[in-house]
Amino acid sequence: MQFDTPATTNPIDQLKVVGKPIPRIDGQLKTTGRAMYAYEWHDPKLSYAYGYPVGASIAKGRINSMDVSAAKKAPGVIAVVTAPEIGDRKKGKFNTVKLFGGDEVQHYHQAIALVVAETFEQARSAAALIKVSYTEEKGVFDLKEAMKTAVKPDEKQEPDTKAGDFQAAFASAPVTMEETYTTPDQSHAMMEPHASIAAWNGDAVSVWTSSQMIDWWRGDLATFLDVDKEKIHLMSPFIGGGFGGKLFLRVDAVLAVLGAQAAKRPVKVTLPRPLIMNNTTHRPATIQRIRIGAEENGKITAIAHESWSGDQPEGQPETAVNQTRLLYAGANRMTAMRLATLHLPEGNAMRAPGEAPGLMALEIAIDEMAEKLGLDPVEFRIINDTQVDPEKPERPFSHRDLIGCLKLGAEKFGWTGRGKPGARREGNWLIGTGVGAAFRNNMLLPSGARVRLGNDGVVTVETDMTDIGTGSYTIIAQTAAEMMGLGVDKVAVHLGDSRFPVSAGSGGQFGANCSTAGVYAACVKLREAVAQKLGFNSADVAFEDGQVRSGNRSVPLSEAAGSEGLVGEDTIEWGDLDKTHQQSTFGAHFVEVGVDVATGETRIRRMLAVCAAGRILNPITARSQVIGAMTMGAGGALTEELAVDTRRGFFVNHDLAGYEVPVHADIPHQEVIFMDETDPMSSPMKAKGIGELGLCGVSAAIANAIYNATGVRVREYPITLDKLIGGLPDVA
Amino acid sequence: MRAFTYERASSVEAAAQAAAGNREAKFIAGGTNLLDLMKLEIETPTHLIDVNGLGLDTIEATPDGGLRIGAMVRNTDLASHEVVRRDYGLLSRALLAGASGQLRNKATTSGNLLQRTRCPYFYDTNQPCNKRTPGSGCSAIGGYSRQNAVVGVSDACIATHPSDMAIAMRALDAVVETVKPDGSKRAIPMADFHRLPGDTPHIETVLEQGEFITAVVLPAPIGGKQIYRKVRDRASYAFALISVGAIIQPDGTGRVAVGGVAHKPWRVEAAEAELPKGARATASILLADARPTEQNRFKVDLVERALGAAIAEAKG
């Protein structure tokens, strides 16, 4: 189905199932431990062996030699696979840095060997016996130094944009601000480690893994192995979190496949937690400079956002200026991204890449500018709203209700009466509130699905879409149920299998809208097949309560299926509605914090997010996405930082004790409100993404609340107490 | 993890003897720290002596009005013990500030005293660390050192001792009771139990090979307001950036031990004489010899500020 004109009324608009707060249909499987995650797959007929990976102990250089003799002789060892022996392999198109093979070491903990043994413990123990001789090379690990030699990235990254004359407008603006902000490297830190099982059968291989994007992984694994894609069967039905860390093929899958080949047995491989931070990808650190000029009345006349980040050679910039191109009005503007070469592990996508770190900076800058202008920060944002792409005013937003989010949020949160910085105190707590706008683009990827109507009246959906904890199973069931006139109990959903039609996958908050639109398209086909089978005129057929009705004829769906059943399969494809119109999602975050007057410890007291993201397909799963994202934003504001050792070139705090994500005690109260809206430009579902919007702007709202509480403005994330105590009142 | 042999000790003396002649043997109690370290091959014992079955899990009154806490008393049980809560509030609060409920259910009193540092370089066997591999160097000096020690440090090591419980034990003047392999017993004041790193940061306590902790004894209660203030980036499940264990009497005198700043619970009796004058005077002596790094300089101010808050809280 080609979606190239705005959606009109369609069966989804009935909202009998879609939009309802239906609990996760896979919830029982998860709470009873029957949802099988990658490492847990177990076929009693198979004799699994266990692989344990070895990571490089240097950041850059070459392997001279590897002594695996002791490992090979260790108890239970079946095989040892080493990178030099595997040799250089073709790299998949989604990876910047090679995953495995050859003698070059490109970053710390890059995988260089796998030991396969009868038990996990034997493999781990033997892996420690491998001795490696390296020639170490000098690398560049410090972004602050490397930014001096940063270059303009590839033009396809759109490194520079401009409109009007920023320099002149900024120079003549009566009120201006200019500041530099930094965001650190961050780790996805998902609960389920990267894990895979591979089993060969002749020249074909089955891989159970933890992947957000089945088809991308399958293609890149085929490239690595130099085999036909059809020879690879990839399965990832349940995923314990990804956050972008499982978008692209990872080494656990590669090692499992190579290990299984060497051991001639099915092999399980998981990345040990201390390997994950340096072996896989991370959100790269940024240095961002923002300049804003405005009239006395608060109208922005000039805005500039520049960002520096680093990555491995052939890598990409963190697109931290994205939102500044679109979020606020202003006739004179420029953005620029510069990329430095760093030999740290590969920087890549993490939940809301670009906007998440970009808004961490921009939304503090907006707060600072509002203060300079003597304007309430909510009001300042409203004054500078735009309904068109400010760089290309001929492009309107498809639907934009940032103002509605800000106004409703301010009302529900109790924003009015907010005091001046450092003015409110309760006992030992300095109390402050802060606001940040949320913004994230809505992306459209093709997405396919197959729906089968059985003679039992059950509709089965098959798509390689993944559920990374987001609720895909449930919203897909709701979509099919709505389209076919059933309840979700009459829909079975099978996901995450490369035998199914290729979907959008999970990433970039495009999964929900795109994958359900794909299911919609397949269901349209199935409805046509049912109508045709029954000899109904498809234009006036109604699917309701398990019946197919046309005029005064009504037939149970199960009967319509016939003994063979009926199948509909289609892929939603997108016209140019996202080019003629700017499709984005919007929100407002309000946060109240307490800062301990003595120690500078910040503790969040309450959080509110108001989101305008098109139709909400399921308020339970959508809320879950948003509160999870708010939690991630709390970590980003207060604790999360991969600490770089700039001498040895690695992230030092590479486990969950050292890399502090929020715990329950950090998150006291969260509220989420969804604006009641639809966006007919986005898809037949009229929905947009929500999973990343919830993260965008929340860290800055926390930063702004800390400033309001203490009067101390911190521009370097995370905002830890050491950056505050120098500015807090004397207590000794 | 390396392969190891395992035995269950039948008595305290047998446990001590089993470890006496074997430098590669380790006692195992709750295992909350040792097992993690073994998996990472930071600890590589070839023999484990399980001491969980030796009793030693009771808390009893001593004739002079104190408490004898068996070495195998779990942190949860110790923190919730009625007398501890009533008379040694500092200890209860320090325990509850540490780890998580699950870990406290397993962790023992003696194991808590013997836990190893959480310096991130100690945890990465690819990196030089004098504590893990004597003579290899210290990566934390000049590296990521935000969590590390500021006082009592050496050129060989700037690791901290991570225990919350030990801070309270030090402020309460607890005494560690041990049995040596030859059957002799000794009582080691907490002040002397942990060592500063010096040139031998891998030697963390004064315990001899095979010497086995049987109990920790608290002297009779000394009253006062007992405050444990643990300062950390996140609200729970994190080691202290710094912590202050303070016992403040109505006249303003008292005791203070500080965590997260040194290789051992940090207490300077001379500094306590300044407590009636306030936190600044006290902290300036307490941390007079501080040698912080660029990254952890804030800890010096933070101790003073947290102590100030504790004194203010005590005054109520």
Interface residues (C-beta under 8 A of the other chain):
Chain A: S57 P75 E121 R124 S125 A128 P274 N428 D596 V597 A598 T599 G600 E601 R603 L638 T639 A643 V644 D645 R647 R648 V652 N653 H654 D655 A657 G658 E660 P662 V663 H664 A665 D666 P718 T720 L721 D722 I725 G726 L728 V731 A732
Chain B: M1 R2 A3 K39 L40 E41 R118 P120 Y121 Y123 D124 N126 Q127 S139 G142 G143 Y144 R146 R229 V231 R232 D233 R234 A235 S236 Y237 A238 F239 L241 G278 A279 R280 A283 F298 D301 L302 E304 R305 A306 L307 G308 A309 A312
